[in-house]
Amino acid sequence: PEIDRKQMAFQWPAGEAGQKYQFQLARDEGFNDRLADQTLIEPNITLDNPGAGSYFMRVKAIDADGFAGPFGVSQRIEVPHNVPWWLIIPVLLIPLAL
């Protein structure tokens, strides 16, 4: 995924013509605590950045006739902390003051 301070963008290879995609993003590997569960026409999605932490995403294809295949292998996503660089400098200088 592409992650910045405000958004996360995911994309995957397009399937056959007429397919839709079910995208899920969750806080847990079992997908019980879902942040997103959307059916999409295009093989991509952009979401608000949920904050630092570990998340899991998965996608499945839905054929034009409605047949839904299984979800693909889930992927773990690490969203880094967005600490401004100027907050790190005082922490680095603390050992010098001791």
All heavy atoms as an XYZ file, in Angstrom:
778
protein
N       0.822     -1.208      0.000
C       0.000      0.000      0.000
C       0.855      1.256      0.000
O       2.017      1.233      0.388
C      -0.782     -0.110      1.303
C       0.112     -0.904      2.195
C       0.825     -1.865      1.283
N       0.276      2.339     -0.443
C       0.906      3.644     -0.320
C       0.273      4.314      0.887
O      -0.954      4.426      0.971
C       0.668      4.470     -1.573
C       1.357      3.913     -2.796
C       1.103      4.762     -4.028
O       0.869      5.979     -3.884
O       1.118      4.199     -5.123
N       1.105      4.724      1.840
C       0.597      5.284      3.089
C       1.198      6.659      3.297
O       2.411      6.837      3.190
C       0.964      4.373      4.286
C       0.416      2.967      4.076
C       0.467      4.973      5.586
C       0.912      1.950      5.082
N       0.340      7.642      3.575
C       0.829      8.942      4.006
C       0.098      9.313      5.288
O      -0.620      8.509      5.850
C       0.707     10.005      2.907
C      -0.725     10.329      2.513
O      -1.637     10.169      3.353
O      -0.941     10.771      1.374
N       0.268     10.517      5.771
C      -0.325     10.907      7.059
C      -1.848     10.873      7.057
O      -2.460     10.686      8.086
C       0.134     12.302      7.444
C       1.567     12.343      7.844
C       1.976     13.720      8.253
N       3.367     13.692      8.640
C       3.874     14.465      9.543
N       3.133     15.353     10.148
N       5.150     14.379      9.851
N      -2.464     11.049      5.900
C      -3.917     11.142      5.847
C      -4.611      9.936      5.231
O      -5.746      9.648      5.560
C      -4.326     12.400      5.073
C      -3.930     13.673      5.778
C      -4.425     14.885      5.040
C      -4.024     16.133      5.792
N      -4.585     17.332      5.217
N      -3.930      9.243      4.300
C      -4.615      8.188      3.554
C      -3.747      6.953      3.363
O      -2.531      7.001      3.475
C      -5.030      8.702      2.176
C      -6.032      9.825      2.225
C      -6.416     10.274      0.827
O      -5.592     10.347     -0.072
N      -7.692     10.572      0.653
N      -4.435      5.857      3.024
C      -3.805      4.611      2.611
C      -4.426      4.218      1.274
O      -5.646      4.234      1.139
C      -4.110      3.490      3.613
C      -3.658      3.746      5.010
S      -4.284      2.515      6.176
C      -3.563      1.016      5.570
N      -3.604      3.895      0.297
C      -4.113      3.497     -1.019
C      -3.640      2.081     -1.327
O      -2.466      1.757     -1.175
C      -3.622      4.465     -2.083
N      -4.586      1.241     -1.727
C      -4.304     -0.147     -2.071
C      -4.711     -0.374     -3.523
O      -5.697      0.191     -3.995
C      -5.141     -1.097     -1.208
C      -4.878     -1.003      0.259
C      -5.586     -0.115      1.053
C      -3.934     -1.819      0.850
C      -5.362     -0.036      2.409
C      -3.699     -1.753      2.216
C      -4.415     -0.854      2.999
N      -3.964     -1.238     -4.213
C      -4.391     -1.685     -5.542
C      -3.870     -3.092     -5.769
O      -2.920     -3.523     -5.137
C      -3.942     -0.731     -6.637
C      -2.461     -0.700     -6.933
C      -2.173      0.274     -8.064
O      -2.588      1.412     -8.030
N      -1.474     -0.194     -9.059
N      -4.555     -3.800     -6.653
C      -4.210     -5.187     -6.945
C      -4.486     -5.434     -8.420
O      -5.156     -4.633     -9.083
C      -4.999     -6.148     -6.043
C      -6.468     -5.889     -6.043
C      -7.409     -6.464     -6.848
C      -7.184     -4.954     -5.220
N      -8.650     -5.949     -6.568
C      -8.540     -5.013     -5.567
C      -6.805     -4.057     -4.215
C      -9.521     -4.228     -4.964
C      -7.774     -3.280     -3.616
C      -9.118     -3.374     -3.992
N      -3.977     -6.526     -8.989
C      -4.190     -6.800    -10.412
C      -5.679     -6.946    -10.747
O      -6.441     -7.546     -9.993
C      -3.463     -8.124    -10.651
C      -2.481     -8.229     -9.534
C      -3.116     -7.527     -8.360
N      -6.067     -6.388    -11.875
C      -7.457     -6.500    -12.337
C      -7.751     -7.941    -12.720
O      -6.882     -8.667    -13.202
C      -7.684     -5.580    -13.531
N      -8.975     -8.335    -12.494
C      -9.423     -9.675    -12.872
C     -10.036     -9.646    -14.256
O      -9.672     -8.832    -15.107
N     -11.006    -10.504    -14.474
C     -11.693    -10.582    -15.758
C     -12.687     -9.428    -15.910
O     -13.142     -8.857    -14.913
C     -12.423    -11.922    -15.858
C     -11.495    -13.121    -15.816
C     -12.252    -14.434    -15.804
O     -13.471    -14.442    -16.067
O     -11.620    -15.456    -15.529
N     -13.039     -9.116    -17.130
C     -14.009     -8.055    -17.393
C     -15.311     -8.336    -16.643
O     -15.784     -9.474    -16.614
C     -14.270     -7.939    -18.891
N     -15.864     -7.331    -16.008
C     -17.124     -7.466    -15.300
C     -17.004     -7.901    -13.848
O     -17.995     -7.922    -13.126
N     -15.793     -8.247    -13.408
C     -15.630     -8.655    -12.016
C     -15.667     -7.453    -11.083
O     -15.254     -6.348    -11.437
C     -14.303     -9.387    -11.804
C     -14.341    -10.834    -12.199
C     -13.073    -11.562    -11.822
O     -11.986    -11.003    -11.821
N     -13.193    -12.845    -11.520
N     -16.147     -7.705     -9.873
C     -16.080     -6.744     -8.781
C     -15.136     -7.338     -7.745
O     -14.720     -8.495     -7.856
C     -17.463     -6.535     -8.154
C     -18.468     -5.916     -9.088
C     -19.799     -5.797     -8.369
C     -20.888     -5.382     -9.316
N     -22.204     -5.390     -8.666
N     -14.825     -6.550     -6.725
C     -13.884     -6.992     -5.708
C     -14.429     -6.645     -4.330
O     -14.941     -5.556     -4.121
C     -12.530     -6.298     -5.896
C     -12.048     -6.393     -7.320
C     -12.334     -5.388     -8.234
C     -11.347     -7.501     -7.756
C     -11.923     -5.479     -9.550
C     -10.931     -7.604     -9.077
C     -11.224     -6.584     -9.966
O     -10.818     -6.685    -11.267
N     -14.323     -7.584     -3.409
C     -14.664     -7.294     -2.020
C     -13.353     -7.090     -1.282
O     -12.495     -7.979     -1.234
C     -15.466     -8.419     -1.372
C     -15.883     -8.061      0.047
C     -16.752     -9.121      0.702
O     -17.111    -10.124      0.102
N     -17.080     -8.886      1.961
N     -13.204     -5.900     -0.710
C     -11.996     -5.516      0.021
C     -12.325     -5.428      1.502
O     -13.347     -4.855      1.880
C     -11.497     -4.150     -0.466
C     -10.359     -3.606      0.346
C      -9.059     -3.906      0.019
C     -10.600     -2.788      1.449
C      -8.007     -3.415      0.773
C      -9.556     -2.293      2.211
C      -8.253     -2.602      1.875
N     -11.453     -5.996      2.338
C     -11.616     -5.879      3.783
C     -10.297     -5.447      4.426
O      -9.223     -5.921      4.036
C     -12.057     -7.205      4.407
C     -13.444     -7.630      4.010
C     -13.885     -8.911      4.695
O     -13.081     -9.714      5.144
N     -15.204     -9.100      4.756
N     -10.416     -4.553      5.394
C      -9.279     -4.125      6.214
C      -9.717     -4.278      7.663
O     -10.812     -3.836      8.035
C      -8.920     -2.660      5.925
C      -7.763     -2.093      6.745
C      -6.437     -2.710      6.300
C      -7.715     -0.577      6.619
N      -8.869     -4.939      8.469
C      -9.236     -5.210      9.859
C      -8.065     -4.982     10.793
O      -6.904     -4.968     10.381
C      -9.725     -6.649      9.996
N      -8.398     -4.841     12.059
C      -7.367     -4.699     13.093
C      -6.815     -6.064     13.530
O      -5.763     -6.128     14.153
C      -7.948     -3.990     14.317
C      -8.192     -2.533     14.105
C      -8.582     -1.856     15.424
N      -8.651     -0.434     15.243
C      -9.769      0.237     15.027
N     -10.925     -0.405     14.971
N      -9.761      1.541     14.875
N      -7.546     -7.125     13.218
C      -7.130     -8.452     13.660
C      -7.070     -9.418     12.480
O      -7.737     -9.225     11.472
C      -8.081     -8.990     14.725
C      -9.477     -9.216     14.162
O     -10.054     -8.261     13.612
O      -9.978    -10.346     14.261
N      -6.263    -10.437     12.628
C      -6.041    -11.416     11.557
C      -7.284    -12.241     11.241
O      -7.437    -12.750     10.142
C      -4.881    -12.331     11.952
C      -4.261    -13.064     10.806
C      -2.950    -13.732     11.175
O      -2.538    -13.689     12.345
O      -2.339    -14.302     10.268
N      -8.209    -12.346     12.185
C      -9.455    -13.080     11.964
C     -10.545    -12.238     11.308
O     -11.630    -12.727     11.042
N     -10.272    -10.964     11.067
C     -11.193    -10.021     10.417
C     -12.503     -9.865     11.190
O     -13.556     -9.659     10.618
C     -11.440    -10.407      8.952
C     -10.233    -10.137      8.097
C      -9.211    -11.069      8.012
C     -10.093     -8.952      7.414
C      -8.077    -10.825      7.260
C      -8.962     -8.690      6.655
C      -7.959     -9.627      6.578
N     -12.411     -9.940     12.522
C     -13.575     -9.706     13.366
C     -13.773     -8.224     13.649
O     -14.892     -7.770     13.843
C     -13.444    -10.487     14.676
C     -13.424    -11.978     14.423
O     -14.291    -12.500     13.753
N     -12.413    -12.656     14.935
N     -12.664     -7.454     13.711
C     -12.714     -6.014     13.988
C     -12.381     -5.266     12.693
O     -11.280     -4.767     12.508
C     -11.724     -5.672     15.109
C     -11.842     -4.239     15.578
O     -12.763     -3.520     15.126
O     -11.002     -3.819     16.404
N     -13.360     -5.200     11.793
C     -13.144     -4.624     10.465
C     -13.274     -3.104     10.472
O     -14.204     -2.555     11.052
C     -14.138     -5.198      9.465
C     -13.697     -6.545      8.959
C     -14.672     -7.121      7.970
N     -15.156     -8.347      8.617
C     -16.357     -8.823      8.510
N     -17.248     -8.232      7.778
N     -16.698     -9.908      9.133
N     -12.348     -2.465      9.775
C     -12.398     -1.022      9.552
C     -13.047     -0.712      8.212
O     -13.586      0.376      8.022
C     -10.986     -0.430      9.583
C     -10.214     -0.623     10.884
C      -8.787     -0.153     10.720
C     -10.901      0.120     12.009
N     -12.944     -1.634      7.276
C     -13.531     -1.450      5.943
C     -13.973     -2.810      5.412
O     -13.305     -3.814      5.621
C     -12.518     -0.824      4.986
N     -15.106     -2.794      4.740
C     -15.627     -3.980      4.058
C     -16.473     -3.443      2.910
O     -17.624     -3.085      3.101
C     -16.465     -4.842      5.000
C     -16.879     -6.168      4.376
O     -16.664     -6.357      3.153
O     -17.419     -7.011      5.106
N     -15.845     -3.339      1.741
C     -16.506     -2.681      0.611
C     -16.423     -3.527     -0.645
O     -15.434     -4.208     -0.876
C     -15.856     -1.323      0.341
C     -16.005     -0.358      1.486
C     -15.419      1.002      1.156
O     -15.338      1.384     -0.001
N     -14.999      1.727      2.171
N     -17.468     -3.441     -1.456
C     -17.467     -4.047     -2.780
C     -17.138     -2.943     -3.774
O     -17.759     -1.875     -3.763
C     -18.832     -4.681     -3.098
O     -19.101     -5.678     -2.099
C     -18.817     -5.330     -4.465
N     -16.149     -3.216     -4.627
C     -15.602     -2.205     -5.536
C     -15.673     -2.669     -6.983
O     -15.549     -3.859     -7.260
C     -14.144     -1.937     -5.171
C     -13.888     -1.616     -3.697
C     -12.423     -1.805     -3.360
C     -14.341     -0.204     -3.393
N     -15.810     -1.719     -7.885
C     -15.796     -2.020     -9.318
C     -14.364     -2.022     -9.849
O     -14.016     -2.824    -10.707
C     -16.660     -0.999    -10.083
C     -18.114     -1.134     -9.635
C     -16.534     -1.181    -11.585
C     -19.025     -0.034    -10.158
N     -13.535     -1.133     -9.322
C     -12.137     -1.025     -9.754
C     -11.232     -1.773     -8.770
O     -11.568     -1.891     -7.592
C     -11.720      0.450     -9.817
C     -12.500      1.275    -10.822
C     -12.254      0.857    -12.256
O     -11.117      0.450    -12.575
O     -13.197      0.922    -13.054
N     -10.065     -2.247     -9.231
C      -9.166     -2.987     -8.354
C      -8.275     -2.077     -7.500
O      -7.048     -2.205     -7.477
C      -8.354     -3.845     -9.323
C      -8.275     -2.994    -10.549
C      -9.599     -2.287    -10.615
N      -8.900     -1.115     -6.817
C      -8.152     -0.223     -5.942
C      -9.095      0.464     -4.971
O     -10.308      0.527     -5.208
C      -7.364      0.812     -6.747
C      -8.259      1.657     -7.620
O      -9.076      2.430     -7.123
N      -8.123      1.516     -8.926
N      -8.518      0.977     -3.891
C      -9.300      1.699     -2.885
C      -8.362      2.640     -2.132
O      -7.188      2.322     -1.926
C     -10.012      0.731     -1.905
C     -10.961      1.499     -0.981
C      -9.020     -0.100     -1.136
C     -11.857      0.599     -0.146
N      -8.897      3.791     -1.729
C      -8.185      4.736     -0.888
C      -9.028      4.965      0.359
O     -10.220      5.248      0.256
C      -7.928      6.066     -1.625
O      -7.136      5.801     -2.794
C      -7.186      7.051     -0.743
N      -8.391      4.820      1.525
C      -9.072      4.965      2.803
C      -8.352      5.993      3.657
O      -7.163      6.273      3.446
C      -9.066      3.628      3.560
C      -9.672      2.423      2.862
C      -9.305      1.148      3.610
C     -11.174      2.580      2.796
N      -9.037      6.509      4.669
C      -8.384      7.363      5.648
C      -7.358      6.537      6.410
O      -7.580      5.355      6.698
C      -9.396      7.933      6.648
C     -10.327      8.960      6.015
O      -9.981      9.516      4.951
O     -11.395      9.210      6.595
N      -6.233      7.150      6.752
C      -5.205      6.484      7.536
C      -5.776      6.225      8.931
O      -6.197      7.155      9.615
C      -3.962      7.369      7.615
C      -2.809      6.696      8.316
O      -2.985      5.924      9.234
N      -1.608      7.021      7.874
N      -5.805      4.960      9.390
C      -6.400      4.644     10.688
C      -5.479      4.896     11.876
O      -5.867      4.698     13.014
C      -6.718      3.151     10.559
C      -5.659      2.643      9.654
C      -5.413      3.759      8.664
N      -4.255      5.318     11.627
C      -3.295      5.538     12.704
C      -2.277      4.423     12.774
O      -2.426      3.374     12.148
N      -1.253      4.660     13.550
C      -0.149      3.702     13.657
C      -0.626      2.366     14.215
O      -1.528      2.313     15.047
C       0.942      4.281     14.541
N      -0.034      1.298     13.698
C      -0.366     -0.025     14.186
C      -0.324     -1.067     13.094
O       0.041     -0.783     11.956
N      -0.721     -2.277     13.454
C      -0.768     -3.400     12.513
C      -2.202     -3.617     12.063
O      -3.128     -3.586     12.877
C      -0.275     -4.688     13.186
O       1.068     -4.569     13.549
N      -2.364     -3.849     10.776
C      -3.680     -4.095     10.183
C      -3.551     -5.241      9.202
O      -2.454     -5.609      8.792
C      -4.194     -2.839      9.468
C      -4.305     -1.664     10.403
C      -3.259     -0.766     10.555
C      -5.459     -1.455     11.150
C      -3.352      0.299     11.431
C      -5.572     -0.385     12.022
C      -4.508      0.483     12.158
O      -4.602      1.543     13.036
N      -4.702     -5.787      8.803
C      -4.719     -6.896      7.859
C      -5.699     -6.581      6.747
O      -6.775     -6.033      7.000
C      -5.126     -8.192      8.580
C      -4.162     -8.572      9.653
C      -4.288     -8.066     10.936
C      -3.101     -9.423      9.365
C      -3.382     -8.404     11.925
C      -2.191     -9.769     10.355
C      -2.326     -9.255     11.636
N      -5.313     -6.903      5.503
C      -6.197     -6.670      4.364
C      -6.301     -7.931      3.536
O      -5.407     -8.770      3.540
C      -5.724     -5.495      3.495
C      -4.350     -5.618      2.873
S      -4.230     -6.466      1.275
C      -5.325     -5.611      0.244
N      -7.464     -8.048      2.858
C      -7.670     -9.169      1.936
C      -8.688     -8.746      0.895
O      -9.474     -7.819      1.097
C      -8.118    -10.426      2.678
C      -9.469    -10.314      3.360
C      -9.775    -11.558      4.162
N     -11.078    -11.464      4.834
C     -11.580    -12.408      5.606
N     -10.900    -13.531      5.801
N     -12.752    -12.253      6.175
N      -8.663     -9.471     -0.234
C      -9.535     -9.152     -1.368
C     -10.040    -10.456     -1.970
O      -9.317    -11.463     -1.990
C      -8.757     -8.366     -2.458
C      -9.629     -8.097     -3.670
C      -8.198     -7.073     -1.900
N     -11.285    -10.436     -2.463
C     -11.777    -11.559     -3.254
C     -12.514    -11.013     -4.470
O     -13.052     -9.904     -4.439
C     -12.672    -12.490     -2.442
C     -14.045    -11.969     -2.093
C     -14.825    -13.079     -1.400
C     -16.112    -12.589     -0.814
N     -16.852    -13.680     -0.158
N     -12.518    -11.799     -5.525
C     -13.191    -11.418     -6.765
C     -14.624    -11.932     -6.749
O     -14.914    -13.015     -6.229
C     -12.443    -11.989     -7.969
N     -15.512    -11.130     -7.336
C     -16.920    -11.507     -7.497
C     -17.220    -11.430     -8.992
O     -17.105    -10.360     -9.606
C     -17.849    -10.562     -6.713
C     -17.457    -10.566     -5.230
C     -19.301    -10.973     -6.906
C     -18.129     -9.479     -4.413
N     -17.568    -12.557     -9.595
C     -17.831    -12.603    -11.036
C     -19.093    -11.817    -11.389
O     -19.934    -11.541    -10.533
C     -17.983    -14.045    -11.504
C     -16.669    -14.818    -11.446
O     -15.604    -14.185    -11.377
O     -16.737    -16.062    -11.449
N     -19.247    -11.525    -12.666
C     -20.406    -10.782    -13.164
C     -21.721    -11.500    -12.853
O     -22.752    -10.856    -12.645
C     -20.272    -10.546    -14.670
N     -21.682    -12.841    -12.764
C     -22.911    -13.595    -12.454
C     -23.174    -13.693    -10.952
O     -24.118    -14.340    -10.513
C     -22.862    -14.987    -13.078
C     -21.761    -15.881    -12.495
O     -21.048    -15.444    -11.558
O     -21.619    -17.016    -12.983
N     -22.319    -13.063    -10.124
C     -22.511    -13.044     -8.678
C     -21.713    -14.076     -7.911
O     -21.677    -14.048     -6.687
N     -21.061    -15.010     -8.617
C     -20.252    -16.017     -7.933
C     -19.061    -15.335     -7.270
O     -18.316    -14.602     -7.915
C     -19.755    -17.097     -8.896
C     -18.811    -18.069     -8.247
C     -19.290    -19.085     -7.431
C     -17.442    -17.940     -8.422
C     -18.414    -19.978     -6.815
C     -16.564    -18.825     -7.809
C     -17.052    -19.841     -7.003
N     -18.877    -15.573     -5.976
C     -17.760    -14.994     -5.230
C     -16.748    -16.082     -4.903
O     -17.088    -17.089     -4.274
C     -18.265    -14.343     -3.948
N     -15.538    -15.872     -5.341
C     -14.472    -16.808     -5.006
C     -14.028    -16.593     -3.568
O     -14.547    -15.723     -2.866
N     -13.067    -17.378     -3.112
C     -12.569    -17.215     -1.747
C     -11.677    -15.968     -1.640
O     -11.162    -15.471     -2.644
C     -11.749    -18.480     -1.511
C     -11.282    -18.863     -2.881
C     -12.398    -18.472     -3.815
N     -11.498    -15.478     -0.430
C     -10.547    -14.393     -0.217
C      -9.147    -14.895     -0.504
O      -8.830    -16.065     -0.246
C     -10.608    -13.889      1.228
C     -11.734    -12.927      1.484
C     -12.874    -13.339      2.139
C     -11.650    -11.612      1.061
C     -13.913    -12.466      2.375
C     -12.689    -10.726      1.291
C     -13.820    -11.151      1.953
N      -8.320    -14.024     -1.025
C      -6.916    -14.343     -1.195
C      -6.238    -14.356      0.172
O      -6.868    -14.085      1.197
N      -4.970    -14.655      0.187
C      -4.196    -14.669      1.426
C      -4.203    -13.269      2.026
O      -3.990    -12.280      1.316
C      -2.748    -15.128      1.152
C      -1.901    -15.053      2.400
C      -2.744    -16.537      0.573
N      -4.452    -13.167      3.323
C      -4.453    -11.850      3.957
C      -3.021    -11.334      4.065
O      -2.067    -12.110      4.137
C      -5.110    -11.904      5.336
O      -4.366    -12.702      6.220
N      -2.897    -10.034      4.050
C      -1.592     -9.394      4.140
C      -1.572     -8.466      5.346
O      -2.533     -7.749      5.605
C      -1.296     -8.600      2.873
C      -1.196     -9.481      1.652
C      -0.889     -8.685      0.409
O      -0.240     -7.657      0.465
N      -1.371     -9.156     -0.716
N      -0.475     -8.495      6.068
C      -0.293     -7.624      7.231
C       0.271     -6.289      6.766
O       1.225     -6.257      5.999
C       0.649     -8.285      8.225
C       0.819     -7.504      9.490
C       1.733     -8.251     10.429
N       1.881     -7.493     11.636
C       2.060     -8.030     12.815
N       2.130     -9.333     12.937
N       2.175     -7.273     13.875
N      -0.316     -5.219      7.248
C       0.101     -3.869      6.898
C       0.572     -3.183      8.168
O      -0.140     -3.190      9.174
C      -1.083     -3.057      6.306
C      -1.773     -3.812      5.185
C      -0.636     -1.670      5.906
C      -0.917     -4.121      4.003
N       1.751     -2.593      8.143
C       2.269     -1.830      9.275
C       2.186     -0.342      8.939
O       2.799      0.111      7.982
C       3.723     -2.203      9.570
C       3.917     -3.603     10.106
C       3.310     -3.813     11.481
O       3.260     -2.850     12.283
O       2.883     -4.948     11.756
N       1.393      0.378      9.714
C       1.289      1.828      9.537
C       2.225      2.454     10.562
O       2.053      2.253     11.771
C      -0.158      2.322      9.741
C      -0.231      3.832      9.628
C      -1.091      1.656      8.741
N       3.240      3.196     10.091
C       4.222      3.766     11.014
C       3.655      4.949     11.809
O       2.673      5.570     11.412
C       5.347      4.225     10.080
C       4.673      4.479      8.775
C       3.527      3.494      8.697
N       4.319      5.220     12.926
C       3.978      6.403     13.719
C       4.402      7.644     12.949
O       5.440      7.651     12.292
C       4.713      6.371     15.064
C       4.215      5.286     15.963
N       3.119      5.437     16.751
C       4.660      4.021     16.181
C       2.903      4.328     17.434
N       3.820      3.439     17.088
N       3.619      8.669     13.015
C       3.940      9.927     12.346
C       4.443     10.933     13.378
O       3.736     11.853     13.763
C       2.711     10.490     11.624
C       2.331      9.663     10.429
O       3.199      9.189      9.720
N       1.056      9.479     10.207
N       5.669     10.722     13.829
C       6.271     11.626     14.807
C       7.056     12.693     14.052
O       7.951     12.370     13.273
C       7.205     10.852     15.759
C       7.857     11.799     16.751
C       6.433      9.755     16.473
N       6.734     13.978     14.275
C       7.497     15.041     13.602
C       8.975     14.978     13.998
O       9.300     14.711     15.161
C       6.847     16.331     14.104
C       5.502     15.922     14.614
C       5.656     14.503     15.088
N       9.846     15.219     13.041
C      11.286     15.107     13.273
C      11.766     16.014     14.394
O      12.654     15.663     15.154
C      12.058     15.406     11.983
C      11.901     16.822     11.512
C      10.956     17.286     10.658
C      12.674     17.951     11.895
N      11.075     18.634     10.490
C      12.138     19.075     11.237
C      13.768     18.136     12.735
C      12.649     20.351     11.394
C      14.286     19.410     12.880
C      13.728     20.502     12.213
N      11.151     17.165     14.584
C      11.617     18.108     15.599
C      11.305     17.641     17.016
O      11.887     18.115     17.979
C      11.060     19.506     15.344
C       9.577     19.567     15.141
C       8.895     19.493     13.971
C       8.579     19.682     16.155
N       7.544     19.554     14.184
C       7.322     19.683     15.514
C       8.611     19.794     17.547
C       6.122     19.773     16.224
C       7.423     19.897     18.240
C       6.198     19.884     17.580
N      10.401     16.668     17.188
C      10.141     16.105     18.515
C      11.195     15.075     18.908
O      11.371     14.787     20.085
C       8.760     15.445     18.549
C       7.556     16.373     18.567
C       6.265     15.563     18.535
C       7.575     17.278     19.785
N      11.897     14.539     17.939
C      12.906     13.519     18.208
C      14.189     14.137     18.749
O      14.866     13.550     19.586
C      13.190     12.691     16.935
C      11.913     11.948     16.528
C      14.346     11.727     17.142
C      12.002     11.236     15.210
N      14.529     15.343     18.334
C      15.791     15.980     18.726
C      15.932     16.091     20.246
O      16.972     15.697     20.786
C      15.942     17.355     18.035
C      16.122     17.116     16.536
C      17.125     18.121     18.616
C      16.152     18.359     15.706
N      14.930     16.570     20.998
C      15.110     16.631     22.468
C      15.376     15.259     23.089
O      16.156     15.136     24.026
C      13.800     17.218     22.972
C      13.231     17.964     21.819
C      13.687     17.194     20.606
N      14.732     14.220     22.564
C      14.946     12.875     23.094
C      16.376     12.418     22.844
O      17.008     11.798     23.693
C      13.939     11.885     22.465
C      14.248     10.458     22.869
C      12.519     12.274     22.858
N      16.921     12.762     21.702
C      18.295     12.383     21.377
C      19.305     13.150     22.219
O      20.409     12.667     22.480
C      18.578     12.617     19.884
C      17.761     11.753     18.911
C      18.066     12.172     17.482
C      18.071     10.287     19.113
N      18.971     14.353     22.667
C      19.894     15.184     23.441
C      19.889     14.863     24.936
O      20.791     15.258     25.650
C      19.572     16.656     23.226
C      19.786     17.173     21.794
C      19.358     18.622     21.703
C      21.223     17.013     21.366
N      18.899     14.128     25.417
C      18.796     13.801     26.856
C      20.059     13.110     27.380
O      20.577     13.509     28.426
C      17.537     12.977     27.152
C      16.301     13.872     27.017
C      17.594     12.373     28.557
C      14.987     13.141     27.136
N      20.625     12.115     26.678
C      21.841     11.482     27.208
C      23.001     12.465     27.379
O      23.829     12.303     28.258
C      22.186     10.409     26.175
C      20.872     10.100     25.517
C      20.132     11.423     25.510
N      23.079     13.500     26.581
C      24.149     14.481     26.683
C      24.009     15.326     27.955
O      25.005     15.836     28.481
C      24.166     15.400     25.457
C      24.442     14.704     24.126
C      24.330     15.696     22.985
C      25.797     14.052     24.132
N      22.781     15.485     28.440
C      22.550     16.297     29.631
C      22.832     15.520     30.914
O      22.907     16.107     31.990
C      21.117     16.808     29.630
N      22.952     14.219     30.817
C      23.148     13.393     32.026
C      24.579     13.285     32.436
O      25.541     13.425     32.024
C      22.573     11.996     31.808
C      21.073     11.955     31.542
C      20.650     10.520     31.277
C      20.306     12.484     32.745
